[in-house]
Amino acid sequence: MRIYDCRLSIEKIERTPPRRDINHKSSIINHKSKGVGGRGWLPCLPNSGIRGKYLIFAIWLFFCCSGVVAAADVNELIFQGADYHYKGNLDKAISRFEQAIQLEPKNEYAHNQLGILYGKKGEFNKAYREFLIVSELDRQNTFALLWLGILHLRKGEMNKAFERFNQIIRIDPNNADAYYFLGTIYNFRHNPVRAIEYLKKARDADSGEADTHFRLAKAFHNLDMIANAMLEYNRAIELKPSYTKAINEIGWIYYNTGKTEEAISQWRNTLKINSRDRDAILNIAKSYNDLAWDAFKSGKREDAIRYWKKTLNINSGNKAAKYYLKKYG
């Protein structure tokens, strides 16, 4: 009985370029130099029983090593995909994660990353499909469930989104993001009491995060609960002193309560952190224009001119200030 040469499989393994963390050339394969092999090493064994044992061992070795190589390839592709994602090359990142999925179709991480990448490219149906796959692979994967809920919100499917976020709470009762989105849905449904209740739960679940306090502050602010909003905005700034969004919102609270100079002071604090903050620049320009017009109506022309000049100092392209300075300056 002839046993056919299996060199091709073994040589294929040996030709596989080694990864940085896996040594593909096992000591067993390298035993060729110790007299076990040479060219045509399986057929040249004199005993057919021994040849059969070596054939079985070679097949076992081939499949085992193939599994290791596949796992290494998946990890390498995921590493490359993450690197391309970090560098902003979304197409190459998608390509790497898609290749990883081909090798390992049930890789939840790769599917989740594809969902995020498709979302960034505006391909929301593809993003939804990837997150749905993950949720079917693992019904406890709250990351995928959260994004499914967000995509439902984007389509205006409030009831479906509500169920996704509730599902997350059943799995993880301390999930701040799910509480936040549930609070947002209640707010959309004009149920401020429930909205505040869930936003407070979001804050309590993630009290060390500035974003959580900012979200709650915005909810209070939208409901004209100004004192509560101020507390939460200030807490956000305590946790993250460079939180310019919170600083800007405090500026608006001052502005809307007639404290224009205090508002300007807040927005200038933002510019100390980020001199190009567009919101702060426009807010200050508006405030100076308002002060200028109030001064002009009160007969204080020189004060008005001074404020319009301040407007142009902060926003050189402001048309209103240019017009009034040309007319009255």
C-alpha positions as CSV (number, residue, x, y, z in Angstrom):
1,M,0.0,0.0,0.0
2,R,1.4,3.4,-1.0
3,I,1.3,6.2,1.4
4,Y,1.4,9.5,-0.5
5,D,3.9,12.2,0.3
6,C,2.6,14.8,2.7
7,R,5.6,17.2,2.4
8,L,3.5,19.9,0.9
9,S,1.4,20.4,4.0
10,I,4.4,20.4,6.3
11,E,6.5,22.6,4.0
12,K,3.6,25.1,3.9
13,I,3.7,25.4,7.6
14,E,7.5,25.9,7.5
15,R,7.2,28.6,4.9
16,T,4.6,30.6,6.9
17,P,6.4,33.7,8.0
18,P,6.7,33.8,11.8
19,R,4.6,36.4,13.8
20,R,6.1,38.4,16.5
21,D,4.5,36.4,19.2
22,I,4.2,32.9,17.7
23,N,7.0,30.5,16.8
24,H,5.6,28.5,13.9
25,K,8.6,26.2,13.4
26,S,8.1,23.7,16.1
27,S,10.9,21.5,17.3
28,I,9.0,18.4,16.0
29,I,9.1,19.8,12.4
30,N,12.8,20.6,12.8
31,H,13.6,17.0,13.7
32,K,14.2,16.5,10.0
33,S,17.8,17.3,10.7
34,K,18.0,14.5,13.2
35,G,17.2,11.7,10.7
36,V,13.4,11.6,10.8
37,G,13.1,13.3,7.5
38,G,14.7,14.6,4.4
39,R,12.9,14.9,1.1
40,G,9.9,12.5,1.0
41,W,10.3,11.7,4.7
42,L,6.9,9.9,5.2
43,P,7.3,7.4,2.3
44,C,10.9,6.6,3.1
45,L,10.0,5.1,6.5
46,P,10.4,1.3,6.2
47,N,7.4,0.2,8.3
48,S,3.9,1.0,7.0
49,G,2.6,1.0,10.6
50,I,5.1,3.6,11.6
51,R,4.4,5.5,8.4
52,G,0.7,5.5,9.3
53,K,1.4,6.9,12.8
54,Y,3.5,9.7,11.3
55,L,0.9,10.5,8.7
56,I,-1.8,10.9,11.5
57,F,0.6,13.0,13.5
58,A,1.4,15.2,10.5
59,I,-2.3,15.8,9.8
60,W,-2.9,16.6,13.5
61,L,0.1,19.0,13.5
62,F,-1.1,20.7,10.3
63,F,-4.6,21.4,11.7
64,C,-3.3,22.5,15.1
65,C,-0.8,24.9,13.6
66,S,-3.3,26.2,11.1
67,G,-5.6,27.1,14.0
68,V,-2.7,29.0,15.7
69,V,-1.9,30.8,12.5
70,A,-5.6,31.8,12.0
71,A,-5.8,33.1,15.5
72,A,-2.7,35.1,15.1
73,D,-3.9,36.5,11.8
74,V,-7.2,37.6,13.4
75,N,-5.4,39.4,16.2
76,E,-3.0,41.0,13.7
77,L,-5.9,42.3,11.6
78,I,-7.7,43.6,14.6
79,F,-4.6,45.4,15.8
80,Q,-4.1,46.9,12.3
81,G,-7.8,47.9,12.1
82,A,-7.6,49.6,15.5
83,D,-4.5,51.5,14.4
84,Y,-6.0,52.7,11.2
85,H,-9.2,53.8,13.1
86,Y,-7.0,55.8,15.5
87,K,-5.3,57.4,12.6
88,G,-8.6,58.3,11.0
89,N,-8.2,56.0,8.0
90,L,-11.8,54.6,8.2
91,D,-11.7,52.7,4.9
92,K,-8.6,50.7,5.7
93,A,-9.8,50.1,9.2
94,I,-13.1,48.7,7.8
95,S,-11.1,46.5,5.4
96,R,-9.0,45.0,8.3
97,F,-12.0,44.3,10.5
98,E,-13.9,42.7,7.6
99,Q,-11.0,40.4,6.9
100,A,-10.9,39.5,10.6
101,I,-14.7,38.6,10.4
102,Q,-14.0,36.3,7.5
103,L,-11.5,34.4,9.5
104,E,-13.6,34.5,12.7
105,P,-17.3,35.3,12.0
106,K,-18.3,35.3,15.7
107,N,-15.7,37.9,16.8
108,E,-17.8,40.4,18.8
109,Y,-15.1,43.0,19.0
110,A,-14.6,43.2,15.3
111,H,-18.3,43.4,14.6
112,N,-18.7,46.2,17.2
113,Q,-15.8,48.1,15.6
114,L,-17.3,47.8,12.2
115,G,-20.6,49.1,13.6
116,I,-18.8,52.2,14.9
117,L,-16.8,52.7,11.7
118,Y,-19.9,52.4,9.4
119,G,-21.7,54.8,11.7
120,K,-18.9,57.4,11.3
121,K,-19.2,57.0,7.5
122,G,-22.9,57.6,7.7
123,E,-23.7,54.0,6.6
124,F,-26.2,53.5,9.4
125,N,-28.0,50.4,8.0
126,K,-24.6,48.6,7.9
127,A,-23.8,49.8,11.4
128,Y,-27.1,48.5,12.7
129,R,-26.5,45.1,11.1
130,E,-23.2,44.8,12.8
131,F,-24.5,45.7,16.2
132,L,-27.5,43.4,15.7
133,I,-25.1,40.5,14.9
134,V,-23.3,41.1,18.2
135,S,-26.5,41.3,20.2
136,E,-27.5,37.9,18.7
137,L,-24.1,36.4,19.5
138,D,-24.2,37.7,23.0
139,R,-27.5,38.9,24.5
140,Q,-25.5,40.4,27.4
141,N,-23.4,42.7,25.2
142,T,-24.5,46.1,26.5
143,F,-22.2,48.0,24.2
144,A,-24.0,46.7,21.1
145,L,-27.4,47.2,22.7
146,L,-26.6,50.8,23.5
147,W,-25.7,51.5,19.9
148,L,-28.8,49.7,18.6
149,G,-30.8,52.0,20.9
150,I,-29.0,55.1,19.6
151,L,-29.6,54.1,16.0
152,H,-33.3,53.6,16.8
153,L,-33.3,57.1,18.3
154,R,-31.7,58.5,15.1
155,K,-34.6,57.0,13.1
156,G,-37.2,58.4,15.5
157,E,-38.1,54.9,16.7
158,M,-38.6,55.9,20.3
159,N,-40.4,52.8,21.5
160,K,-37.7,50.4,20.1
161,A,-35.0,52.6,21.6
162,F,-36.7,52.7,24.9
163,E,-36.8,48.9,25.0
164,R,-33.1,48.6,24.1
165,F,-32.1,50.9,26.9
166,N,-34.4,49.1,29.4
167,Q,-32.8,45.8,28.3
168,I,-29.4,47.3,29.3
169,I,-30.7,48.3,32.7
170,R,-31.9,44.8,33.3
171,I,-28.5,43.5,32.5
172,D,-26.5,46.3,34.2
173,P,-28.5,48.3,36.7
174,N,-25.6,50.8,37.0
175,N,-25.3,51.7,33.3
176,A,-25.2,55.5,33.3
177,D,-25.5,55.8,29.5
178,A,-28.8,53.8,29.4
179,Y,-30.3,55.9,32.3
180,Y,-29.3,59.0,30.4
181,F,-31.0,58.0,27.2
182,L,-34.1,56.8,29.0
183,G,-34.2,60.2,30.7
184,T,-33.8,61.9,27.3
185,I,-36.7,59.9,25.9
186,Y,-38.9,60.9,28.9
187,N,-37.9,64.5,28.2
188,F,-38.9,64.1,24.6
189,R,-42.3,62.7,25.7
190,H,-42.8,65.8,27.8
191,N,-42.5,63.9,31.1
192,P,-40.1,66.1,33.0
193,V,-40.5,64.3,36.3
194,R,-39.5,60.9,34.9
195,A,-36.8,62.6,32.9
196,I,-35.2,64.1,35.9
197,E,-35.6,60.8,37.8
198,Y,-33.6,58.9,35.2
199,L,-31.0,61.6,34.7
200,K,-30.4,61.6,38.4
201,K,-29.9,57.8,38.2
202,A,-27.4,58.4,35.4
203,R,-25.5,60.8,37.7
204,D,-25.6,58.5,40.7
205,A,-24.4,55.6,38.6
206,D,-21.5,57.6,37.2
207,S,-21.0,60.4,39.6
208,G,-17.3,60.7,38.9
209,E,-17.8,61.7,35.3
210,A,-18.2,65.3,34.3
211,D,-20.3,64.4,31.3
212,T,-23.0,62.9,33.6
213,H,-23.3,66.1,35.6
214,F,-23.4,68.2,32.5
215,R,-26.2,66.1,31.0
216,L,-28.2,66.4,34.2
217,A,-27.5,70.2,34.3
218,K,-28.8,70.6,30.7
219,A,-32.0,68.7,31.7
220,F,-32.5,71.0,34.7
221,H,-31.7,74.0,32.5
222,N,-34.2,73.0,29.8
223,L,-36.9,72.8,32.5
224,D,-35.9,76.2,33.9
225,M,-34.7,74.6,37.2
226,I,-31.8,77.1,37.2
227,A,-30.5,76.5,40.7
228,N,-30.3,72.8,40.1
229,A,-28.6,73.4,36.8
230,M,-26.0,75.7,38.3
231,L,-25.1,73.0,40.9
232,E,-24.6,70.4,38.3
233,Y,-22.7,72.6,35.8
234,N,-20.3,73.6,38.7
235,R,-19.9,70.0,39.7
236,A,-18.9,69.1,36.1
237,I,-16.3,71.9,36.1
238,E,-15.0,70.8,39.5
239,L,-14.4,67.3,38.0
240,K,-13.1,68.7,34.7
241,P,-11.9,72.3,34.9
242,S,-11.5,72.6,31.1
243,Y,-15.1,71.7,30.5
244,T,-15.9,74.7,28.3
245,K,-19.4,73.6,27.5
246,A,-20.4,73.8,31.1
247,I,-18.6,77.2,31.5
248,N,-20.5,78.5,28.4
249,E,-23.9,77.3,29.8
250,I,-23.2,79.1,33.1
251,G,-22.6,82.2,31.0
252,W,-26.0,81.9,29.4
253,I,-27.6,81.6,32.9
254,Y,-26.0,84.9,33.8
255,Y,-26.9,86.5,30.5
256,N,-30.6,85.4,30.7
257,T,-30.9,86.7,34.3
258,G,-29.6,90.2,33.2
259,K,-26.0,89.7,34.5
260,T,-24.3,90.5,31.2
261,E,-20.8,91.4,32.6
262,E,-20.8,88.1,34.6
263,A,-21.8,86.2,31.4
264,I,-18.9,87.8,29.5
265,S,-16.5,86.9,32.3
266,Q,-17.6,83.2,32.0
267,W,-17.1,83.2,28.2
268,R,-13.7,84.8,28.6
269,N,-12.8,82.0,30.9
270,T,-13.6,79.6,28.1
271,L,-11.3,81.6,25.7
272,K,-8.5,81.2,28.3
273,I,-8.8,77.5,27.8
274,N,-9.5,77.5,24.1
275,S,-8.9,80.8,22.3
276,R,-10.8,79.6,19.2
277,D,-14.0,78.5,21.0
278,R,-16.6,79.7,18.5
279,D,-19.5,79.7,20.9
280,A,-17.7,81.9,23.4
281,I,-16.6,84.3,20.7
282,L,-20.1,84.8,19.3
283,N,-21.6,85.0,22.7
284,I,-19.3,87.8,23.8
285,A,-19.8,89.6,20.5
286,K,-23.6,89.5,21.0
287,S,-23.3,90.7,24.5
288,Y,-21.1,93.7,23.6
289,N,-23.5,94.6,20.8
290,D,-26.4,94.4,23.2
291,L,-24.6,96.7,25.7
292,A,-23.7,99.1,22.9
293,W,-27.3,99.3,21.7
294,D,-28.6,99.8,25.3
295,A,-26.0,102.6,25.8
296,F,-26.9,104.2,22.5
297,K,-30.6,104.2,23.3
298,S,-29.8,105.8,26.6
299,G,-27.9,108.6,24.9
300,K,-24.5,107.3,25.9
301,R,-23.0,107.4,22.4
302,E,-19.4,107.2,23.5
303,D,-20.1,104.1,25.6
304,A,-21.9,102.5,22.6
305,I,-18.9,103.2,20.4
306,R,-16.6,101.6,22.9
307,Y,-18.7,98.5,23.1
308,W,-18.9,98.1,19.3
309,K,-15.1,98.4,19.2
310,K,-14.9,95.6,21.8
311,T,-17.2,93.6,19.6
312,L,-14.8,93.9,16.7
313,N,-11.8,93.1,18.9
314,I,-13.4,89.7,19.7
315,N,-15.1,89.1,16.3
316,S,-13.6,91.2,13.6
317,G,-16.2,90.2,11.0
318,N,-19.2,91.3,13.0
319,K,-21.4,93.1,10.5
320,A,-23.6,94.9,13.1
321,A,-20.7,96.5,14.9
322,K,-19.1,97.5,11.6
323,Y,-22.3,99.1,10.4
324,Y,-23.0,101.1,13.6
325,L,-19.4,102.3,13.9
326,K,-19.4,103.4,10.3
327,K,-22.7,105.2,10.9
328,Y,-22.0,106.7,14.4
329,G,-18.3,106.3,15.0
